[in-house]
Amino acid sequence: MKLTEREAQIYQYIVDYVYEHMYAPTIREIGKAIGLKSTSSVAFHLMRLEAKEMIEIEAESPRAIRLVGYSIVPNSLIMELNRLRAEKEACE
C-alpha cells in the first residue's frame, strides 16, 4: 500500500519512538516532531494509516497506537534468551 510522504514520516516517527521508548507517542508528540500544529491533522493521518492497516488505534489511551505486524523486543531480552539457549545447548 502506497503511503503519502506525510504518512510515511508519521509512521517512521512512530516506529522510531516505540523502538526508543517501548510505548507509542501521543498525537501532540507526533505533531511536534513532524511539524504539524493541529492535532486534528495528525489524527487525520493516523486514521489513514489505520485504514491502510499500518497501525491500530484504541480510544482509551493517548498512547494507544499499535504497529500492525511489528514487534520490538529489547536487546537485553534478546541477549538473555541467547544466553539461556546457549546454556541449554551446553547441557544437551
MDTraj code that builds the backbone (N, CA, C; nanometers):
import mdtraj as md
import numpy as np

residues = "MET LYS LEU THR GLU ARG GLU ALA GLN ILE TYR GLN TYR ILE VAL ASP TYR VAL TYR GLU HIS MET TYR ALA PRO THR ILE ARG GLU ILE GLY LYS ALA ILE GLY LEU LYS SER THR SER SER VAL ALA PHE HIS LEU MET ARG LEU GLU ALA LYS GLU MET ILE GLU ILE GLU ALA GLU SER PRO ARG ALA ILE ARG LEU VAL GLY TYR SER ILE VAL PRO ASN SER LEU ILE MET GLU LEU ASN ARG LEU ARG ALA GLU LYS GLU ALA CYS GLU".split()
xyz = np.array([
    [0.0839, -0.1176, 0.0000],
    [0.0000, 0.0000, 0.0000],
    [0.0887, 0.1243, 0.0000],
    [0.0594, 0.2142, -0.0877],
    [0.1413, 0.3345, -0.1007],
    [0.1019, 0.4376, 0.0054],
    [0.2037, 0.4913, 0.0716],
    [0.1828, 0.5951, 0.1720],
    [0.2184, 0.7306, 0.1131],
    [0.1481, 0.8338, 0.1595],
    [0.1883, 0.9685, 0.1218],
    [0.3177, 1.0001, 0.1963],
    [0.3836, 1.1061, 0.1556],
    [0.5081, 1.1456, 0.2232],
    [0.4830, 1.1722, 0.3713],
    [0.3757, 1.2409, 0.4022],
    [0.3440, 1.2742, 0.5417],
    [0.3116, 1.1476, 0.6218],
    [0.2342, 1.0564, 0.5616],
    [0.2029, 0.9310, 0.6303],
    [0.3304, 0.8520, 0.6586],
    [0.4201, 0.8493, 0.5633],
    [0.5475, 0.7788, 0.5813],
    [0.6292, 0.8427, 0.6933],
    [0.6302, 0.9759, 0.6988],
    [0.7021, 1.0461, 0.8062],
    [0.6441, 1.0099, 0.9427],
    [0.5133, 1.0132, 0.9522],
    [0.4462, 0.9831, 1.0789],
    [0.4698, 0.8382, 1.1181],
    [0.4553, 0.7467, 1.0233],
    [0.4758, 0.6058, 1.0532],
    [0.6189, 0.5810, 1.1009],
    [0.7155, 0.6372, 1.0311],
    [0.8555, 0.6173, 1.0709],
    [0.8829, 0.6786, 1.2080],
    [0.8229, 0.7935, 1.2358],
    [0.8393, 0.8544, 1.3680],
    [0.7836, 0.7618, 1.4764],
    [0.6670, 0.7042, 1.4519],
    [0.6072, 0.6133, 1.5496],
    [0.6983, 0.4924, 1.5720],
    [0.7482, 0.4336, 1.4633],
    [0.8386, 0.3186, 1.4746],
    [0.9614, 0.3548, 1.5573],
    [1.0249, 0.4666, 1.5239],
    [1.1453, 0.5102, 1.5955],
    [1.1160, 0.5372, 1.7428],
    [1.0031, 0.6029, 1.7684],
    [0.9658, 0.6380, 1.9055],
    [0.9406, 0.5119, 1.9889],
    [0.8644, 0.4190, 1.9317],
    [0.8340, 0.2951, 2.0032],
    [0.9624, 0.2170, 2.0295],
    [1.0515, 0.2133, 1.9328],
    [1.1784, 0.1425, 1.9494],
    [1.2598, 0.2032, 2.0642],
    [1.2585, 0.3356, 2.0736],
    [1.3366, 0.4038, 2.1768],
    [1.2716, 0.3989, 2.3150],
    [1.1388, 0.4157, 2.3201],
    [1.0699, 0.4310, 2.4483],
    [0.9899, 0.3086, 2.4931],
    [0.9643, 0.2163, 2.4011],
    [0.8852, 0.0956, 2.4276],
    [0.7363, 0.1254, 2.4505],
    [0.6915, 0.2425, 2.4111],
    [0.5497, 0.2762, 2.4104],
    [0.5284, 0.3812, 2.3016],
    [0.4047, 0.3992, 2.2617],
    [0.3729, 0.4872, 2.1486],
    [0.3732, 0.6348, 2.1883],
    [0.3997, 0.7221, 2.0916],
    [0.3920, 0.8662, 2.1182],
    [0.2467, 0.9127, 2.1219],
    [0.2253, 1.0299, 2.1806],
    [0.0920, 1.0907, 2.1786],
    [0.0744, 1.1654, 2.0468],
    [-0.0478, 1.2050, 2.0195],
    [-0.0760, 1.2832, 1.8991],
    [0.0024, 1.4140, 1.9015],
    [0.0101, 1.4779, 2.0159],
    [0.0844, 1.6044, 2.0273],
    [0.2330, 1.5839, 2.0008],
    [0.2898, 1.4750, 2.0531],
    [0.4313, 1.4462, 2.0292],
    [0.4575, 1.4213, 1.8809],
    [0.3671, 1.3508, 1.8162],
    [0.3814, 1.3254, 1.6723],
    [0.3769, 1.4582, 1.5973],
    [0.2774, 1.5406, 1.6284],
    [0.2632, 1.6693, 1.5606],
    [0.3856, 1.7568, 1.5769],
    [0.4376, 1.7636, 1.6970],
    [0.5558, 1.8463, 1.7239],
    [0.6759, 1.7956, 1.6439],
    [0.6945, 1.6646, 1.6415],
    [0.8096, 1.6069, 1.5712],
    [0.7999, 1.6220, 1.4200],
    [0.6795, 1.6145, 1.3673],
    [0.6582, 1.6178, 1.2224],
    [0.6358, 1.7602, 1.1709],
    [0.6026, 1.8512, 1.2611],
    [0.5804, 1.9891, 1.2203],
    [0.4355, 2.0220, 1.1904],
    [0.3432, 1.9480, 1.2509],
    [0.2006, 1.9769, 1.2364],
    [0.1494, 2.0361, 1.3674],
    [0.0928, 2.1553, 1.3611],
    [0.0442, 2.2207, 1.4829],
    [-0.0944, 2.1719, 1.5230],
    [-0.1717, 2.1281, 1.4261],
    [-0.3086, 2.0862, 1.4532],
    [-0.3138, 1.9373, 1.4885],
    [-0.3674, 1.9071, 1.6077],
    [-0.3815, 1.7665, 1.6453],
    [-0.4829, 1.6957, 1.5561],
    [-0.5784, 1.7709, 1.5021],
    [-0.6762, 1.7080, 1.4126],
    [-0.6089, 1.6656, 1.2815],
    [-0.5068, 1.7382, 1.2373],
    [-0.4319, 1.6972, 1.1176],
    [-0.3566, 1.5673, 1.1434],
    [-0.2958, 1.5577, 1.2616],
    [-0.2258, 1.4347, 1.2987],
    [-0.3254, 1.3200, 1.3064],
    [-0.4395, 1.3436, 1.3710],
    [-0.5422, 1.2404, 1.3842],
    [-0.5905, 1.1945, 1.2469],
    [-0.6048, 1.2867, 1.1530],
    [-0.6463, 1.2519, 1.0166],
    [-0.5466, 1.1558, 0.9536],
    [-0.4175, 1.1871, 0.9652],
    [-0.3149, 1.0999, 0.9069],
    [-0.3100, 0.9649, 0.9779],
    [-0.3308, 0.9649, 1.1089],
    [-0.3341, 0.8386, 1.1828],
    [-0.4520, 0.7526, 1.1384],
    [-0.5674, 0.8150, 1.1146],
    [-0.6831, 0.7402, 1.0656],
    [-0.6551, 0.6793, 0.9287],
    [-0.5830, 0.7531, 0.8453],
    [-0.5465, 0.7000, 0.7129],
    [-0.4496, 0.5830, 0.7261],
    [-0.3549, 0.5929, 0.8182],
    [-0.2626, 0.4815, 0.8424],
    [-0.3386, 0.3601, 0.8971],
    [-0.4379, 0.3864, 0.9798],
    [-0.5192, 0.2766, 1.0321],
    [-0.6014, 0.2130, 0.9200],
    [-0.6570, 0.2944, 0.8316],
    [-0.7341, 0.2417, 0.7183],
    [-0.6461, 0.1580, 0.6253],
    [-0.5189, 0.1922, 0.6181],
    [-0.4233, 0.1161, 0.5360],
    [-0.3637, -0.0019, 0.6127],
    [-0.4179, -0.0243, 0.7344],
    [-0.3794, -0.1355, 0.8213],
    [-0.2313, -0.1348, 0.8590],
    [-0.1755, -0.0153, 0.8744],
    [-0.0370, 0.0010, 0.9195],
    [-0.0302, 0.0115, 1.0717],
    [-0.1367, 0.0681, 1.1298],
    [-0.1451, 0.0843, 1.2752],
    [-0.2861, 0.0497, 1.3211],
    [-0.2992, 0.0294, 1.4512],
    [-0.4305, 0.0173, 1.5154],
    [-0.4349, 0.1205, 1.6261],
    [-0.5503, 0.1838, 1.6419],
    [-0.5662, 0.2874, 1.7436],
    [-0.6781, 0.2466, 1.8375],
    [-0.6491, 0.2489, 1.9676],
    [-0.7504, 0.2238, 2.0692],
    [-0.7911, 0.3574, 2.1280],
    [-0.9169, 0.3739, 2.1562],
    [-0.9685, 0.5033, 2.2016],
    [-0.9405, 0.5328, 2.3485],
    [-0.9081, 0.4322, 2.4283],
    [-0.8979, 0.4521, 2.5728],
    [-0.7762, 0.5306, 2.6191],
    [-0.6704, 0.5337, 2.5411],
    [-0.5446, 0.5897, 2.5895],
    [-0.4826, 0.6828, 2.4862],
    [-0.4158, 0.7881, 2.5318],
    [-0.3497, 0.8768, 2.4368],
    [-0.2286, 0.8110, 2.3698],
    [-0.1803, 0.7009, 2.4259],
    [-0.0648, 0.6299, 2.3694],
    [-0.1065, 0.4931, 2.3145],
    [-0.2279, 0.4822, 2.2670],
    [-0.2835, 0.3538, 2.2254],
    [-0.2650, 0.3263, 2.0769],
    [-0.1495, 0.3590, 2.0231],
    [-0.1188, 0.3283, 1.8843],
    [-0.0370, 0.2002, 1.8835],
    [-0.0814, 0.1039, 1.8039],
    [-0.0080, -0.0213, 1.7918],
    [0.0330, -0.0404, 1.6469],
    [0.1583, -0.0748, 1.6266],
    [0.2100, -0.1003, 1.4928],
    [0.1679, -0.2409, 1.4510],
    [0.0946, -0.2520, 1.3430],
    [0.0453, -0.3807, 1.2956],
    [0.1611, -0.4597, 1.2343],
    [0.1760, -0.5835, 1.2789],
    [0.2782, -0.6704, 1.2235],
    [0.4203, -0.6310, 1.2591],
    [0.4366, -0.5541, 1.3632],
    [0.5682, -0.5032, 1.4016],
    [0.5905, -0.5373, 1.5477],
    [0.7012, -0.6033, 1.5760],
    [0.7319, -0.6407, 1.7129],
    [0.8686, -0.5860, 1.7498],
    [0.8756, -0.5217, 1.8628],
    [1.0026, -0.4671, 1.9101],
    [1.0375, -0.5384, 2.0403],
    [1.1507, -0.6028, 2.0393],
    [1.1981, -0.6757, 2.1567],
    [1.3262, -0.6077, 2.2041],
    [1.3343, -0.5726, 2.3323],
    [1.4558, -0.5067, 2.3821],
    [1.5792, -0.5947, 2.3634],
    [1.6918, -0.5313, 2.3330],
    [1.8172, -0.6044, 2.3152],
    [1.8537, -0.6847, 2.4383],
    [1.8246, -0.6317, 2.5559],
    [1.8571, -0.7042, 2.6792],
    [1.7828, -0.8369, 2.6866],
    [1.6587, -0.8400, 2.6396],
    [1.5811, -0.9635, 2.6392],
    [1.6380, -1.0618, 2.5373],
    [1.6752, -1.0125, 2.4206],
    [1.7353, -1.0983, 2.3190],
    [1.8647, -1.1593, 2.3712],
    [1.9473, -1.0791, 2.4366],
    [2.0732, -1.1288, 2.4914],
    [2.0474, -1.2356, 2.5976],
    [1.9490, -1.2141, 2.6826],
    [1.9161, -1.3120, 2.7865],
    [1.8654, -1.4414, 2.7245],
    [1.7816, -1.4325, 2.6228],
    [1.7319, -1.5527, 2.5550],
    [1.8464, -1.6288, 2.4884],
    [1.9379, -1.5572, 2.4264],
    [2.0542, -1.6222, 2.3647],
    [2.1409, -1.6911, 2.4700],
    [2.1578, -1.6276, 2.5853],
    [2.2357, -1.6873, 2.6935],
    [2.1697, -1.8153, 2.7424],
    [2.0382, -1.8122, 2.7627],
    [1.9652, -1.9305, 2.8081],
    [1.9714, -2.0417, 2.7034],
    [1.9599, -2.0039, 2.5766],
    [1.9680, -2.1037, 2.4685],
    [2.1064, -2.1706, 2.4690],
    [2.2124, -2.0915, 2.4862],
    [2.3489, -2.1460, 2.4883],
    [2.3667, -2.2386, 2.6083],
    [2.3135, -2.2019, 2.7240],
    [2.3214, -2.2882, 2.8422],
    [2.2500, -2.4203, 2.8180],
    [2.1326, -2.4138, 2.7583],
    [2.0551, -2.5346, 2.7304],
    [2.1300, -2.6258, 2.6342],
    [2.1877, -2.5664, 2.5293],
    [2.2627, -2.6462, 2.4309],
    [2.3862, -2.7093, 2.4947],
    [2.4487, -2.6394, 2.5880],
    [2.5684, -2.6915, 2.6562],
    [2.5345, -2.8114, 2.7439],
    [2.4127, -2.8134, 2.7977],
    [2.3698, -2.9233, 2.8835],
    [2.3271, -3.0463, 2.8044],
    [2.2978, -3.0316, 2.6791],
    [2.2483, -3.1435, 2.5974],
    [2.3588, -3.2275, 2.5433],
])
top = md.Topology()
chain = top.add_chain()
for i, resn in enumerate(residues, 1):
    res = top.add_residue(resn, chain, resSeq=i)
    for name in ("N", "CA", "C"):
        top.add_atom(name, md.element.get_by_symbol(name[0]), res)
traj = md.Trajectory(xyz[None], top)
